[in-house]
Amino acid sequence: MTQFAILILSVFTVSAGATAATLPLMMQSFPNISPTTIELLMTIPSLGIIIFTPISNIVADYISVKRTILLGLLLIFIGGVIPALTMNFPLIFGSRIILGLGTGLLMSFSQSLIIQMYQGSTQQKMLGLASVFQGLGMFIMTYAAGVLLNGGWQMSYWVYLIVVPIILLVGIYVPKTAGKVESDSQNEPASSKKVDGKIWMLAGVAFVFNATFAFISIKFAMLVVSRNYGTAADASTLLGLMAFAMAAGGFIFMFVQKHWFKFTTAIGLGFATVAFLLLTISHSLFLSAIGVILVGISVSIFMASMIANINRMTSAKQVAFSTSVVMTCANVGTLLSPYFAKFISSIFHNNEAGFTFEAGLVVFAVLLVIATIAGVNYKKLENNQTEEVSDQMKAQN
């Protein structure tokens, strides 16, 4: 049950996008608000995540990791349900930031606890299952939000009631000592805020990936509606399918990590490149469904590979803070995604949703080449201590 409680936290690292299909209806409800500002509702939680993900490690030093996670879940619940209770747009906007603050408090721990509390094959399995839980959880939340959407866009936000039983689960089964790292000596701290250059490289790749991947949240419903092959509800259903595909991506990650670990990130980016290619040429729900399935798989593999890479490239003491740095940079990318898309459109004077995905295709193709080169030279990127542990594991197997 402890493992289950830790794994289910992964659901709430991406829960802000569960209500993405409400955007077209919200634009009708708020005609005096610019479409870009309304689209920002899906990415503004990243602002809270950006602020509180690195701070979460400092907060945990004072109140413990477990209490930090519980506080994060409480904020997600409050920020999540406020849009269901009010038509005040500034308040709705603020509630999305609150949701982001809560997500930031638990985000890095949802991954670093797996690395710190489990080792070997159990750790690898847990990292894969975290993606499975994330995908299944998002599928349930997105599907439920789509069903509730039939009663109006405000009804969709009641989906955040799911946070309540998770608070109880974490309170009961996650140990009070979770997240503590033993120091090597009395004078040496148990954790380190040092960030290696290799981690900044990962953070940069995660930033660009999320800035591009978030096109799905802000533009996919528009793509379906503008090309006249579906409705906003259809888009919500497909986004739910994407979340379900993230679960499959977790199983694929476990297989890929076992056989081609050095190229795990490149394989995730390969799925993303093919996915955006399909979306750029799609004029049917069927082809778009294939595209979003591949996007879900790519996100799952890519993000799990980031955490696995952190484990390989740093010492145990640096894992928690390094994870928060990578996650923070990834969410800066998510936050800036609407402006990134707008910037691309303004340069090429093309505001079509399909063109945004064409630009994303080019970005993913470039990242794929970079990740492949890194995979070929992966031995140079590994932490010496991690490399020794890896060799010992291979000898034991």
NORRAHU-V748285 format. One record per residue. N is the residue number from 1. RES is the residue in one letter. SS is DSSP state (alpha for helix, beta for strand, coil for the rest). OMEGA is omega in degrees with one decimal (* if undefined). NEAR is the number of other ideal C-beta (glycine too) atoms within 8 Angstrom. Layout:
BEGIN
n = <N/N>
res = <RES/RES>
ss = <SS/SS>
omega = <OMEGA/OMEGA>
near = <NEAR/NEAR>
END
This chain:
BEGIN
n = <1/2/3/4/5/6/7/8/9/10/11/12/13/14/15/16/17/18/19/20/21/22/23/24/25/26/27/28/29/30/31/32/33/34/35/36/37/38/39/40/41/42/43/44/45/46/47/48/49/50/51/52/53/54/55/56/57/58/59/60/61/62/63/64/65/66/67/68/69/70/71/72/73/74/75/76/77/78/79/80/81/82/83/84/85/86/87/88/89/90/91/92/93/94/95/96/97/98/99/100/101/102/103/104/105/106/107/108/109/110/111/112/113/114/115/116/117/118/119/120/121/122/123/124/125/126/127/128/129/130/131/132/133/134/135/136/137/138/139/140/141/142/143/144/145/146/147/148/149/150/151/152/153/154/155/156/157/158/159/160/161/162/163/164/165/166/167/168/169/170/171/172/173/174/175/176/177/178/179/180/181/182/183/184/185/186/187/188/189/190/191/192/193/194/195/196/197/198/199/200/201/202/203/204/205/206/207/208/209/210/211/212/213/214/215/216/217/218/219/220/221/222/223/224/225/226/227/228/229/230/231/232/233/234/235/236/237/238/239/240/241/242/243/244/245/246/247/248/249/250/251/252/253/254/255/256/257/258/259/260/261/262/263/264/265/266/267/268/269/270/271/272/273/274/275/276/277/278/279/280/281/282/283/284/285/286/287/288/289/290/291/292/293/294/295/296/297/298/299/300/301/302/303/304/305/306/307/308/309/310/311/312/313/314/315/316/317/318/319/320/321/322/323/324/325/326/327/328/329/330/331/332/333/334/335/336/337/338/339/340/341/342/343/344/345/346/347/348/349/350/351/352/353/354/355/356/357/358/359/360/361/362/363/364/365/366/367/368/369/370/371/372/373/374/375/376/377/378/379/380/381/382/383/384/385/386/387/388/389/390/391/392/393/394/395/396/397>
res = <M/T/Q/F/A/I/L/I/L/S/V/F/T/V/S/A/G/A/T/A/A/T/L/P/L/M/M/Q/S/F/P/N/I/S/P/T/T/I/E/L/L/M/T/I/P/S/L/G/I/I/I/F/T/P/I/S/N/I/V/A/D/Y/I/S/V/K/R/T/I/L/L/G/L/L/L/I/F/I/G/G/V/I/P/A/L/T/M/N/F/P/L/I/F/G/S/R/I/I/L/G/L/G/T/G/L/L/M/S/F/S/Q/S/L/I/I/Q/M/Y/Q/G/S/T/Q/Q/K/M/L/G/L/A/S/V/F/Q/G/L/G/M/F/I/M/T/Y/A/A/G/V/L/L/N/G/G/W/Q/M/S/Y/W/V/Y/L/I/V/V/P/I/I/L/L/V/G/I/Y/V/P/K/T/A/G/K/V/E/S/D/S/Q/N/E/P/A/S/S/K/K/V/D/G/K/I/W/M/L/A/G/V/A/F/V/F/N/A/T/F/A/F/I/S/I/K/F/A/M/L/V/V/S/R/N/Y/G/T/A/A/D/A/S/T/L/L/G/L/M/A/F/A/M/A/A/G/G/F/I/F/M/F/V/Q/K/H/W/F/K/F/T/T/A/I/G/L/G/F/A/T/V/A/F/L/L/L/T/I/S/H/S/L/F/L/S/A/I/G/V/I/L/V/G/I/S/V/S/I/F/M/A/S/M/I/A/N/I/N/R/M/T/S/A/K/Q/V/A/F/S/T/S/V/V/M/T/C/A/N/V/G/T/L/L/S/P/Y/F/A/K/F/I/S/S/I/F/H/N/N/E/A/G/F/T/F/E/A/G/L/V/V/F/A/V/L/L/V/I/A/T/I/A/G/V/N/Y/K/K/L/E/N/N/Q/T/E/E/V/S/D/Q/M/K/A/Q/N>
ss = <coil/alpha/alpha/alpha/alpha/alpha/alpha/alpha/alpha/alpha/alpha/alpha/alpha/coil/alpha/alpha/alpha/alpha/alpha/alpha/alpha/alpha/alpha/alpha/alpha/alpha/alpha/alpha/alpha/coil/coil/coil/coil/coil/alpha/alpha/alpha/alpha/alpha/alpha/alpha/alpha/coil/coil/alpha/alpha/alpha/alpha/alpha/alpha/alpha/alpha/alpha/alpha/alpha/alpha/alpha/alpha/alpha/alpha/alpha/alpha/alpha/coil/alpha/alpha/alpha/alpha/alpha/alpha/alpha/alpha/alpha/alpha/alpha/alpha/alpha/alpha/alpha/alpha/alpha/alpha/alpha/alpha/coil/coil/coil/coil/alpha/alpha/alpha/alpha/alpha/alpha/alpha/alpha/alpha/alpha/alpha/alpha/alpha/alpha/alpha/alpha/alpha/alpha/alpha/alpha/alpha/alpha/alpha/alpha/alpha/alpha/alpha/alpha/alpha/coil/coil/alpha/alpha/alpha/alpha/alpha/alpha/alpha/alpha/alpha/alpha/alpha/alpha/alpha/alpha/alpha/alpha/alpha/alpha/alpha/alpha/alpha/alpha/alpha/alpha/alpha/alpha/alpha/alpha/alpha/alpha/alpha/alpha/coil/alpha/alpha/alpha/alpha/alpha/alpha/alpha/alpha/alpha/alpha/alpha/alpha/alpha/alpha/alpha/alpha/alpha/alpha/alpha/alpha/alpha/coil/coil/coil/coil/coil/coil/coil/coil/coil/coil/coil/coil/coil/coil/coil/coil/coil/coil/coil/coil/coil/coil/coil/alpha/alpha/alpha/alpha/alpha/alpha/alpha/alpha/alpha/alpha/alpha/alpha/alpha/alpha/alpha/alpha/alpha/coil/alpha/alpha/alpha/alpha/alpha/alpha/alpha/alpha/alpha/alpha/alpha/alpha/coil/coil/coil/coil/coil/alpha/alpha/alpha/alpha/alpha/alpha/alpha/alpha/alpha/alpha/alpha/alpha/alpha/alpha/alpha/alpha/alpha/alpha/alpha/alpha/alpha/alpha/alpha/alpha/alpha/alpha/alpha/alpha/alpha/alpha/alpha/alpha/alpha/alpha/alpha/alpha/alpha/alpha/alpha/alpha/alpha/alpha/alpha/alpha/alpha/alpha/alpha/alpha/alpha/alpha/coil/coil/coil/alpha/alpha/alpha/alpha/alpha/alpha/alpha/alpha/alpha/alpha/alpha/alpha/alpha/alpha/alpha/alpha/alpha/alpha/alpha/alpha/alpha/alpha/alpha/alpha/alpha/alpha/alpha/alpha/alpha/coil/coil/alpha/alpha/alpha/alpha/alpha/alpha/alpha/alpha/alpha/alpha/alpha/alpha/alpha/alpha/alpha/alpha/alpha/alpha/alpha/alpha/alpha/alpha/alpha/alpha/alpha/alpha/alpha/alpha/alpha/alpha/alpha/alpha/alpha/coil/coil/coil/coil/alpha/alpha/alpha/alpha/alpha/alpha/alpha/alpha/alpha/alpha/alpha/alpha/alpha/alpha/alpha/alpha/alpha/alpha/alpha/alpha/alpha/alpha/alpha/alpha/coil/alpha/alpha/alpha/coil/coil/coil/alpha/alpha/alpha/alpha/alpha/alpha/alpha/alpha/alpha/alpha/alpha/alpha/alpha/coil>
omega = <175.5/177.2/179.9/-178.9/178.9/-177.7/-174.8/174.9/-178.7/-179.9/-171.5/173.9/-179.3/-172.7/-178.5/-178.4/-176.1/-176.7/-176.4/-176.9/178.4/-173.2/-179.5/179.7/177.7/177.9/176.1/-179.2/-178.9/-176.6/-178.7/178.0/-177.9/179.1/179.8/178.7/178.5/176.3/-178.9/178.2/-179.6/-177.5/180.0/174.0/179.1/177.3/176.8/178.9/-179.5/-177.5/-169.2/178.3/176.4/179.5/-176.9/178.7/177.8/177.5/-178.9/177.4/-177.2/-173.5/-179.4/-178.8/-177.5/-179.7/176.6/178.2/-180.0/176.7/178.0/179.6/179.0/178.9/176.8/178.6/-178.7/-179.6/-177.5/-172.5/-178.0/178.9/178.2/-172.4/-174.9/173.6/177.6/-172.8/177.6/178.6/176.6/179.1/179.0/-179.5/178.9/174.7/177.0/177.1/178.5/177.8/178.8/178.6/179.6/-179.1/-176.3/-170.4/-175.4/-178.7/178.6/178.7/-175.4/177.2/178.7/-179.5/-175.5/-174.4/-176.2/-176.9/172.1/-176.1/177.8/177.9/179.9/179.4/-179.5/178.5/177.1/-179.1/176.8/177.1/177.6/179.2/179.6/-179.2/-179.7/179.7/178.5/176.6/-179.8/-178.3/-179.0/178.9/179.3/178.3/178.1/177.5/179.7/-179.2/178.2/178.1/-177.2/-174.5/-179.5/-179.4/-176.7/-174.2/173.8/178.9/-178.4/172.5/-179.8/-178.9/-174.2/179.6/179.1/176.0/179.1/-178.6/179.7/-179.5/-176.3/-166.3/177.7/-176.6/-179.3/-177.0/-177.9/175.8/179.0/178.4/-179.9/177.1/-179.5/179.6/-177.4/-176.7/-176.2/-179.2/-177.9/178.8/-177.0/176.8/178.7/179.3/-179.7/177.8/179.5/178.4/176.6/176.3/176.7/-179.1/178.8/178.3/179.1/177.3/-178.0/-179.8/-177.7/178.3/179.9/180.0/-177.4/172.5/178.9/-177.4/-172.3/-173.3/-172.8/179.1/177.5/178.5/-178.5/-177.1/-175.8/178.8/173.0/174.4/176.9/179.6/177.1/177.9/176.4/178.8/178.5/178.9/179.9/176.2/173.9/177.0/177.4/178.7/177.7/178.9/176.5/176.4/176.3/178.2/177.2/177.5/178.0/178.2/-179.1/178.6/-178.2/-178.9/-178.7/-173.0/-176.4/-172.7/-175.4/-176.0/-178.6/179.6/179.8/179.6/176.3/178.6/175.5/176.2/-179.3/-179.7/178.9/-179.4/-178.7/174.2/179.4/-178.9/179.2/-177.9/-173.8/170.2/179.3/178.4/-178.7/-178.6/176.8/177.9/177.5/179.7/-177.7/174.8/179.5/175.7/178.9/178.2/-177.1/-179.9/-179.2/-179.2/-176.4/-175.9/176.5/179.2/177.5/-179.9/178.3/178.3/177.0/179.7/-178.6/-170.8/-178.9/174.9/-177.8/-177.3/-177.5/-171.8/-173.5/-177.4/177.8/177.3/-179.9/178.6/-179.5/179.6/178.6/179.6/177.4/-178.2/170.2/176.3/178.2/-179.7/-175.6/-175.5/179.4/179.5/175.0/178.7/179.5/179.1/178.8/-179.4/-178.0/-179.7/-175.9/178.0/-179.9/-176.7/-179.7/179.6/-179.8/179.5/177.3/179.1/175.0/177.3/177.7/177.5/179.6/-179.6/-179.4/178.8/178.5/177.9/178.9/179.0/179.9/-178.8/178.3/177.3/178.2/178.6/178.7/-177.8/-171.5/-177.8/-178.9/-176.3/-175.7/172.8/-175.9/179.9/179.5/-179.1/178.9/178.4/179.2/179.0/178.0/178.4/179.3/179.9/179.2/178.9/*>
near = <7/8/7/9/13/14/11/11/14/13/13/16/12/8/15/12/11/10/12/15/16/12/14/11/11/11/11/7/8/9/6/3/9/5/7/9/8/12/11/10/12/14/16/13/14/13/10/16/17/13/10/15/15/11/9/17/13/8/11/13/5/5/7/8/11/12/9/15/14/11/12/18/15/10/13/15/14/11/17/14/12/13/12/9/6/7/6/6/8/6/9/13/11/8/13/14/13/13/16/18/15/20/18/17/15/16/16/14/15/14/14/13/12/14/14/11/8/9/4/7/5/8/12/12/9/13/16/14/10/15/18/13/14/16/18/12/14/16/14/9/14/17/10/9/16/14/7/11/16/6/5/6/10/9/11/14/14/9/13/12/8/9/12/8/7/13/12/8/12/14/8/8/9/11/6/5/5/11/14/7/10/5/8/4/5/4/3/7/6/8/10/8/6/6/9/10/5/9/15/10/8/13/13/9/13/15/12/11/15/13/12/14/13/14/13/12/11/15/12/16/13/10/15/16/12/9/10/4/9/9/7/13/10/10/15/15/10/15/16/13/13/14/16/12/16/19/16/12/18/18/10/11/17/12/8/13/15/7/6/8/9/7/11/15/15/12/11/16/15/10/14/19/12/9/14/15/9/13/15/10/7/12/6/7/10/6/11/16/10/9/13/17/12/14/17/17/15/16/13/21/18/13/11/17/13/14/13/13/11/15/11/11/13/12/9/7/9/14/14/14/15/13/14/15/13/14/15/13/12/15/15/11/16/14/11/10/16/12/8/10/13/9/8/11/12/7/6/8/5/6/4/7/11/11/12/13/14/10/11/12/12/8/10/14/9/8/13/13/8/9/13/10/8/11/11/7/8/9/6/5/10/11/9/6/7/13/11/8/8/10/8/8/9/7/6/5/4>
END
